[in-house]
Amino acid sequence: QQQVKQSPQSLIVQKGGISIINCAYENTAFDYFPWYQQFPGKGPALLIAIRPDVSEKKEGRFTISFNKSAKQFSLHIMDSQPGDSATYFCAPLGNQFYFGTGTSLTVIP
Amino acid sequence: ETGVTQSPTHLIKTRGQQVTLRCSSQSGHNTVSWYQQALGQGPQFIFQYYREEENGRGNFPPRFSGLQFPNYSSELNVNALELDDSALYLCASSPGGADSYNEQFFGPGTRLTVL
């Protein structure tokens, strides 16, 4: 079920830089667009989410940009920190959550 | 407030055996979902339970079954284990009713290895 395509697969960013992760989807019935963060040995944790009636949501250093016509949404991490090093998943919601394949982010001090 | 807990942490089984994984939901949460996460992949939805009834199922065969108990804890049972069943199994609980897929809180998972 390739309903969600996430890119890039891995990302290396310098401390203080901007990390950008993208998610493209096919199902127009999706109505909730979250990003999850997962550290090794832990379950995913909700980071930030957006509804389709807004184009952008910002929470601290984390921003979701949503483009409904292009069926894409992205996660921007400003001022990236070594503690942000983790795997990130987009997981749009239809009748279930459809997780992307994940992006491994490494922030170099 | 206690978070979602899962047991056991790790498990090794052989092909053809059966396994039961357990999950205690976060306090006040009546909905539990189970996911399979293969190495290097995103979690895949297995099924969800709400008030002891199955409420949605992903693309998994019937040998994957579950239960939810009156205290909202849950079990995932897998029969006739196959090598491809080796994965991290995640449980997620959420508050609210049967339509509440939002605000899922994940446990740390059970790592199942099938030899």
Interface residues (C-beta under 8 A of the other chain):
Chain A: Q1 Q6 Y32 G41 K42 G43 P44 A45 L46 A49 F89 A91 L93 N95 Q96 F97 Y98 F99 G100 T101 G102
Chain B: V4 Y35 G40 Q41 G42 P43 Q44 F45 Q48 G56 G58 N59 L90 A92 Y101 N102 E103 Q104 F105 F106 G107 P108 G109
